[in-house]
Amino acid sequence: MNGFVCTLGLANRMVRQANDGKISPILCATGVLVCAIALVGCQTTKVENSSPTDKGSLKPILLGVALAQTSNLALLGQESVNGAKIAGDYFNQKSGINNTPFKLIFQDAAGDEASAINAFQSLISQAKVVGIVGPSSSQQAFSADPIADRAKVPVIGPTNTAKGVPEIGSFIARVASPVTVLAPNSLKAALKIDPNIKRVAVFYAQNDAFSQSETLIFQDALKKQALPIVTIQKFQTTDTDFQTQATAAINLKPDLIVISGLAADSGNLVRQIRELGYKKLIVGGNGFNTPNIFPVCKQLCDGVLVAQAYSPDHPNAINKAFREAYMSRYKQEPPQFSAQGFTAVQVFVEALRATDRKQKLSSQSLAEQRVALNQQILSGKYDTPLGEISFTPQGEVIQRN
């Protein structure tokens, strides 16, 4: 499984275009990946009918979406929300669940564990959804997913890449390629660009479960590449001043800096590292996988590498349809988190269709629907904007490309 690695270059032009609401390509190590600046707002919690028209008097199937629409995770979560909305419209226009429409019910999971737990509980007990797309972070997943697993409600995580997420329970799966695959690829790309890298400084957000997991994977990959770590600097996702950590690292003259954090704090960290005079490569983790990082570090984003599990140029028909729909609605190229939000909804829809063909959903209780749906999710194969995917019995994604 190979990730795409792109460098956040051409930043001066991107910032100018971002201010004009336009898009800009990102220079990529693979030569194929195109990303875009996404300047989108947040939305309040609501129930949304994903179909532009009602299909007669059929009672719609309810699917929950618990993603961050506010807080420091909104930069990431809103992109997944956008992808989910595109999927809702697209698949309802293509007969829904075998001619039965479905509704996406959105709950704002915000940026902390308590909000994700509340969102999951509301969707399970009050809205009575058949399954849930979410949450936005692995930190939230470790708290909220067990609630769904105990209730036997299938969950598909669109952006939860930390080690151990699928193992939370038998009703938990993810479409996000694990960081164990992505992190080593970005380091290999950095060495290809600069074979003279000898000293590495590592930064990570110590209050975020995913960043804690990701930095260990980065550190292990660095050891395997025989690259010595000269310092490990910790920060909080709520920090805005990184002068102390950045100065301490730069004084050790690293040839490469590796950062694991969220978009907002990581972008500020990059900006301050550059302002202190560091000019060499920076490798960012999955928190960098959003064009919303550009408004934070602006032209100082130059020279940042990040591995991605999605390319807008993937040639299959469903990605072409997704890309066209996304560009039509949002006037920019789809970013990775939007593709993963779309894919999570797609997997639910296709699994529901297959479940319904085996035994009509209308003849099953909600509890029976949830169990049958979970079994179908794990046994199916799906041609998605991410390419062909399937799942291990534990719910880990198997991404062909």
C-alpha positions, 0 to 999 in steps of 0.5 A, a space after each residue: 500500500 503506497 501513500 501519496 506524498 506532496 510538498 506544500 510549495 508554491 505557497 506565496 501564490 496559494 495565499 494570494 489565491 486563497 484570499 481571492 477564494 480560488 484554488 491552487 495546486 500543490 507541488 507533489 513528489 508523486 507528480 500526480 496529487 493535486 490538493 486545494 485550499 478549502 476555506 469553509 465555514 462550520 455548521 450547526 447540528 441538524 438533520 439533513 435530508 440528503 435527497 433533493 426529492 422524496 421517493 414517495 412515502 417510503 420511510 427513509 433509512 437514517 445514517 448518523 454523521 458525528 464529525 467536528 463542525 466546531 472547535 480546533 478540529 473543525 478545519 478537518 471535520 468540516 472537510 469530511 462533512 462536505 464529502 458526506 453531503 456529496 455522497 448523500 446527494 449522489 447516492 440518493 439520486 441513484 436509487 438510495 437503498 434499493 429505491 428507499 431514500 436515506 437521511 444523513 443526521 448530522 451531530 457536531 462532535 466538536 473537538 473533545 471526547 465529551 462532545 463525541 460521546 454526546 453526539 454518539 449517544 444522541 444518534 444511537 438512542 434518540 435519532 436511532 440511526 442504523 450506523 455512524 460515520 465518525 468521529 473526526 479524531 482518534 482521541 475521540 474514537 477511543 472514547 466514543 466508539 466503545 459506546 457504539 460497539 456496546 450498543 452494536 451500532 456499526 461505526 466507520 471512521 473516516 479520519 481515525 488513523 491511530 494504531 488500535 482504532 479498529 481493535 476497539 470493538 467488532 462494530 468499529 471499522 475505518 476507511 482511513 489508511 493507518 499512519 503505520 503506512 503513511 508515516 514511513 512513506 513521507 520520510 522516504 520522500 524526504 530522504 529522496 529530496 535530501 539524501 544528506 539528512 543526518 539529524 532529526 528533531 521531533 515534535 508532537 502534541 502530547 494531549 492528543 492520542 493520535 499524535 502520541 501514536 503517530 510520533 512513535 511510528 515516526 520515531 520507529 521509522 527514523 530508527 529504521 532509516 538510521 536517522 538519529 533523533 537529536 531532540 523530542 519536543 512536546 506541545 499541547 493542541 491548544 498552544 499558540 506560542 512555540 518559541 521555547 520548543 522551536 528555539 531548543 530544537 533549532 539550536 541543535 541544528 537538525 536537518 529535518 523536523 517531524 511534526 505530529 499534531 492537528 492542523 491549527 497548532 501544527 500550522 502555527 508551529 511551522 510558522 514559528 519554526 520558519 520565522 526563527 530561521 529554519 529553512 530545511 524540510 519539515 515532515 508533517 503527519 496526518 494533521 497536515 492533510 488539509 489545505 486549511 493549513 495554508 491560511 495558518 502558515 501561509 507562505 511559510 508552508 513551503 518545504 513541508 511534506 505530508 503523505 496522503 491516501 487519496 489523489 483527485 487524479 485517481 482514474 476510476 469512475 466513482 472518483 471522477 463523479 465525486 470530483 466533479 460533484 465536489 468542484 461543482 459545489 465547492 469550486 475547488 479540488 476535493 481534499 483527502 478528508 472530503 474523499 474519506 467522508 464520501 467513502 465512509 457514506 458510500 460503504 454504508 450505502 453499498 452495504 445497506 443495499 447488499 443487506 436489503 437484497 438478502 433480507 428486506 430491511 423493512 422486515 428487520 428490527 433496528 437491532 437486526 439491521 445494525 448487526 446485519 449491516 456490520 457483517 456486510 460492511 466487513 465482508 464487502 469490497 468497494 470501488 471508492 474515490 480512494 480506489 478499491 478497498 475492503 476490510 479485515 475481520 477486525 475492521 482495518 481498511 485494506 486499500 489496494 493503492 
